[in-house]
């Protein structure tokens, strides 16, 4: 299963990555986990990758119309 973690906080990405790896090991599943730290990276990765699940933080992502 291919997963993407999107969060500007490196610690949050690390914790979720470790939790997902541990969960996958318990289920005898292999997760391909990628990370990025902002919306632009996430959109670019999502266009190129075929992710089963994308995890993102709850903050409102900036757009072109917002600072």
Phi and psi in radians as a Rosetta constraint file:
Dihedral C 1 N 2 CA 2 C 2 CIRCULARHARMONIC -1.819 0.35
Dihedral N 2 CA 2 C 2 N 3 CIRCULARHARMONIC 2.157 0.35
Dihedral C 2 N 3 CA 3 C 3 CIRCULARHARMONIC -2.150 0.35
Dihedral N 3 CA 3 C 3 N 4 CIRCULARHARMONIC 2.603 0.35
Dihedral C 3 N 4 CA 4 C 4 CIRCULARHARMONIC -2.215 0.35
Dihedral N 4 CA 4 C 4 N 5 CIRCULARHARMONIC 2.259 0.35
Dihedral C 4 N 5 CA 5 C 5 CIRCULARHARMONIC -1.893 0.35
Dihedral N 5 CA 5 C 5 N 6 CIRCULARHARMONIC 2.176 0.35
Dihedral C 5 N 6 CA 6 C 6 CIRCULARHARMONIC -2.105 0.35
Dihedral N 6 CA 6 C 6 N 7 CIRCULARHARMONIC 2.001 0.35
Dihedral C 6 N 7 CA 7 C 7 CIRCULARHARMONIC -2.831 0.35
Dihedral N 7 CA 7 C 7 N 8 CIRCULARHARMONIC 2.416 0.35
Dihedral C 7 N 8 CA 8 C 8 CIRCULARHARMONIC -1.331 0.35
Dihedral N 8 CA 8 C 8 N 9 CIRCULARHARMONIC -0.231 0.35
Dihedral C 8 N 9 CA 9 C 9 CIRCULARHARMONIC -1.677 0.35
Dihedral N 9 CA 9 C 9 N 10 CIRCULARHARMONIC 2.010 0.35
Dihedral C 9 N 10 CA 10 C 10 CIRCULARHARMONIC -1.076 0.35
Dihedral N 10 CA 10 C 10 N 11 CIRCULARHARMONIC -0.613 0.35
Dihedral C 10 N 11 CA 11 C 11 CIRCULARHARMONIC -1.136 0.35
Dihedral N 11 CA 11 C 11 N 12 CIRCULARHARMONIC -0.705 0.35
Dihedral C 11 N 12 CA 12 C 12 CIRCULARHARMONIC -1.101 0.35
Dihedral N 12 CA 12 C 12 N 13 CIRCULARHARMONIC -0.738 0.35
Dihedral C 12 N 13 CA 13 C 13 CIRCULARHARMONIC -1.088 0.35
Dihedral N 13 CA 13 C 13 N 14 CIRCULARHARMONIC -0.748 0.35
Dihedral C 13 N 14 CA 14 C 14 CIRCULARHARMONIC -1.090 0.35
Dihedral N 14 CA 14 C 14 N 15 CIRCULARHARMONIC -0.837 0.35
Dihedral C 14 N 15 CA 15 C 15 CIRCULARHARMONIC -1.079 0.35
Dihedral N 15 CA 15 C 15 N 16 CIRCULARHARMONIC -0.826 0.35
Dihedral C 15 N 16 CA 16 C 16 CIRCULARHARMONIC -1.116 0.35
Dihedral N 16 CA 16 C 16 N 17 CIRCULARHARMONIC -0.707 0.35
Dihedral C 16 N 17 CA 17 C 17 CIRCULARHARMONIC -1.029 0.35
Dihedral N 17 CA 17 C 17 N 18 CIRCULARHARMONIC -0.835 0.35
Dihedral C 17 N 18 CA 18 C 18 CIRCULARHARMONIC -1.114 0.35
Dihedral N 18 CA 18 C 18 N 19 CIRCULARHARMONIC -0.727 0.35
Dihedral C 18 N 19 CA 19 C 19 CIRCULARHARMONIC -1.088 0.35
Dihedral N 19 CA 19 C 19 N 20 CIRCULARHARMONIC -0.757 0.35
Dihedral C 19 N 20 CA 20 C 20 CIRCULARHARMONIC -1.161 0.35
Dihedral N 20 CA 20 C 20 N 21 CIRCULARHARMONIC -0.716 0.35
Dihedral C 20 N 21 CA 21 C 21 CIRCULARHARMONIC -1.073 0.35
Dihedral N 21 CA 21 C 21 N 22 CIRCULARHARMONIC -0.774 0.35
Dihedral C 21 N 22 CA 22 C 22 CIRCULARHARMONIC -1.100 0.35
Dihedral N 22 CA 22 C 22 N 23 CIRCULARHARMONIC -0.762 0.35
Dihedral C 22 N 23 CA 23 C 23 CIRCULARHARMONIC -1.087 0.35
Dihedral N 23 CA 23 C 23 N 24 CIRCULARHARMONIC -0.755 0.35
Dihedral C 23 N 24 CA 24 C 24 CIRCULARHARMONIC -1.074 0.35
Dihedral N 24 CA 24 C 24 N 25 CIRCULARHARMONIC -0.711 0.35
Dihedral C 24 N 25 CA 25 C 25 CIRCULARHARMONIC -1.105 0.35
Dihedral N 25 CA 25 C 25 N 26 CIRCULARHARMONIC -0.701 0.35
Dihedral C 25 N 26 CA 26 C 26 CIRCULARHARMONIC -1.093 0.35
Dihedral N 26 CA 26 C 26 N 27 CIRCULARHARMONIC -0.570 0.35
Dihedral C 26 N 27 CA 27 C 27 CIRCULARHARMONIC -1.662 0.35
Dihedral N 27 CA 27 C 27 N 28 CIRCULARHARMONIC 0.089 0.35
Dihedral C 27 N 28 CA 28 C 28 CIRCULARHARMONIC 0.975 0.35
Dihedral N 28 CA 28 C 28 N 29 CIRCULARHARMONIC 0.695 0.35
Dihedral C 28 N 29 CA 29 C 29 CIRCULARHARMONIC -2.061 0.35
Dihedral N 29 CA 29 C 29 N 30 CIRCULARHARMONIC 2.616 0.35
Dihedral C 29 N 30 CA 30 C 30 CIRCULARHARMONIC -1.882 0.35
Dihedral N 30 CA 30 C 30 N 31 CIRCULARHARMONIC 2.180 0.35
Dihedral C 30 N 31 CA 31 C 31 CIRCULARHARMONIC -1.878 0.35
Dihedral N 31 CA 31 C 31 N 32 CIRCULARHARMONIC 2.271 0.35
Dihedral C 31 N 32 CA 32 C 32 CIRCULARHARMONIC -1.622 0.35
Dihedral N 32 CA 32 C 32 N 33 CIRCULARHARMONIC 1.892 0.35
Dihedral C 32 N 33 CA 33 C 33 CIRCULARHARMONIC -1.929 0.35
Dihedral N 33 CA 33 C 33 N 34 CIRCULARHARMONIC 2.211 0.35
Dihedral C 33 N 34 CA 34 C 34 CIRCULARHARMONIC -2.069 0.35
Dihedral N 34 CA 34 C 34 N 35 CIRCULARHARMONIC 2.728 0.35
Dihedral C 34 N 35 CA 35 C 35 CIRCULARHARMONIC -2.280 0.35
Dihedral N 35 CA 35 C 35 N 36 CIRCULARHARMONIC 2.678 0.35
Dihedral C 35 N 36 CA 36 C 36 CIRCULARHARMONIC -2.657 0.35
Dihedral N 36 CA 36 C 36 N 37 CIRCULARHARMONIC 2.888 0.35
Dihedral C 36 N 37 CA 37 C 37 CIRCULARHARMONIC -1.983 0.35
Dihedral N 37 CA 37 C 37 N 38 CIRCULARHARMONIC 0.011 0.35
Dihedral C 37 N 38 CA 38 C 38 CIRCULARHARMONIC -2.666 0.35
Dihedral N 38 CA 38 C 38 N 39 CIRCULARHARMONIC 2.978 0.35
Dihedral C 38 N 39 CA 39 C 39 CIRCULARHARMONIC -1.124 0.35
Dihedral N 39 CA 39 C 39 N 40 CIRCULARHARMONIC -0.686 0.35
Dihedral C 39 N 40 CA 40 C 40 CIRCULARHARMONIC -1.090 0.35
Dihedral N 40 CA 40 C 40 N 41 CIRCULARHARMONIC -0.798 0.35
Dihedral C 40 N 41 CA 41 C 41 CIRCULARHARMONIC -1.043 0.35
Dihedral N 41 CA 41 C 41 N 42 CIRCULARHARMONIC -0.749 0.35
Dihedral C 41 N 42 CA 42 C 42 CIRCULARHARMONIC -1.083 0.35
Dihedral N 42 CA 42 C 42 N 43 CIRCULARHARMONIC -0.772 0.35
Dihedral C 42 N 43 CA 43 C 43 CIRCULARHARMONIC -1.116 0.35
Dihedral N 43 CA 43 C 43 N 44 CIRCULARHARMONIC -0.771 0.35
Dihedral C 43 N 44 CA 44 C 44 CIRCULARHARMONIC -1.104 0.35
Dihedral N 44 CA 44 C 44 N 45 CIRCULARHARMONIC -0.741 0.35
Dihedral C 44 N 45 CA 45 C 45 CIRCULARHARMONIC -1.162 0.35
Dihedral N 45 CA 45 C 45 N 46 CIRCULARHARMONIC -0.713 0.35
Dihedral C 45 N 46 CA 46 C 46 CIRCULARHARMONIC -1.114 0.35
Dihedral N 46 CA 46 C 46 N 47 CIRCULARHARMONIC -0.597 0.35
Dihedral C 46 N 47 CA 47 C 47 CIRCULARHARMONIC -1.170 0.35
Dihedral N 47 CA 47 C 47 N 48 CIRCULARHARMONIC -0.614 0.35
Dihedral C 47 N 48 CA 48 C 48 CIRCULARHARMONIC -1.567 0.35
Dihedral N 48 CA 48 C 48 N 49 CIRCULARHARMONIC -0.580 0.35
Dihedral C 48 N 49 CA 49 C 49 CIRCULARHARMONIC -1.742 0.35
Dihedral N 49 CA 49 C 49 N 50 CIRCULARHARMONIC 2.806 0.35
Dihedral C 49 N 50 CA 50 C 50 CIRCULARHARMONIC -1.950 0.35
Dihedral N 50 CA 50 C 50 N 51 CIRCULARHARMONIC 1.383 0.35
Dihedral C 50 N 51 CA 51 C 51 CIRCULARHARMONIC -1.459 0.35
Dihedral N 51 CA 51 C 51 N 52 CIRCULARHARMONIC 2.423 0.35
Dihedral C 51 N 52 CA 52 C 52 CIRCULARHARMONIC -1.361 0.35
Dihedral N 52 CA 52 C 52 N 53 CIRCULARHARMONIC -0.663 0.35
Dihedral C 52 N 53 CA 53 C 53 CIRCULARHARMONIC -2.475 0.35
Dihedral N 53 CA 53 C 53 N 54 CIRCULARHARMONIC 2.419 0.35
Dihedral C 53 N 54 CA 54 C 54 CIRCULARHARMONIC -2.083 0.35
Dihedral N 54 CA 54 C 54 N 55 CIRCULARHARMONIC 2.121 0.35
Dihedral C 54 N 55 CA 55 C 55 CIRCULARHARMONIC -1.739 0.35
Dihedral N 55 CA 55 C 55 N 56 CIRCULARHARMONIC 2.235 0.35
Dihedral C 55 N 56 CA 56 C 56 CIRCULARHARMONIC -2.303 0.35
Dihedral N 56 CA 56 C 56 N 57 CIRCULARHARMONIC 2.733 0.35
Dihedral C 56 N 57 CA 57 C 57 CIRCULARHARMONIC -1.260 0.35
Dihedral N 57 CA 57 C 57 N 58 CIRCULARHARMONIC 2.987 0.35
Dihedral C 57 N 58 CA 58 C 58 CIRCULARHARMONIC -1.557 0.35
Dihedral N 58 CA 58 C 58 N 59 CIRCULARHARMONIC -0.092 0.35
Dihedral C 58 N 59 CA 59 C 59 CIRCULARHARMONIC -1.144 0.35
Dihedral N 59 CA 59 C 59 N 60 CIRCULARHARMONIC 2.606 0.35
Dihedral C 59 N 60 CA 60 C 60 CIRCULARHARMONIC -1.217 0.35
Dihedral N 60 CA 60 C 60 N 61 CIRCULARHARMONIC 2.220 0.35
Dihedral C 60 N 61 CA 61 C 61 CIRCULARHARMONIC -1.363 0.35
Dihedral N 61 CA 61 C 61 N 62 CIRCULARHARMONIC 2.386 0.35
Dihedral C 61 N 62 CA 62 C 62 CIRCULARHARMONIC -1.200 0.35
Dihedral N 62 CA 62 C 62 N 63 CIRCULARHARMONIC 2.576 0.35
Dihedral C 62 N 63 CA 63 C 63 CIRCULARHARMONIC -2.114 0.35
Dihedral N 63 CA 63 C 63 N 64 CIRCULARHARMONIC -3.113 0.35
Dihedral C 63 N 64 CA 64 C 64 CIRCULARHARMONIC -1.083 0.35
Dihedral N 64 CA 64 C 64 N 65 CIRCULARHARMONIC -0.475 0.35
Dihedral C 64 N 65 CA 65 C 65 CIRCULARHARMONIC -1.529 0.35
Dihedral N 65 CA 65 C 65 N 66 CIRCULARHARMONIC -0.044 0.35
Dihedral C 65 N 66 CA 66 C 66 CIRCULARHARMONIC -2.105 0.35
Dihedral N 66 CA 66 C 66 N 67 CIRCULARHARMONIC 2.598 0.35
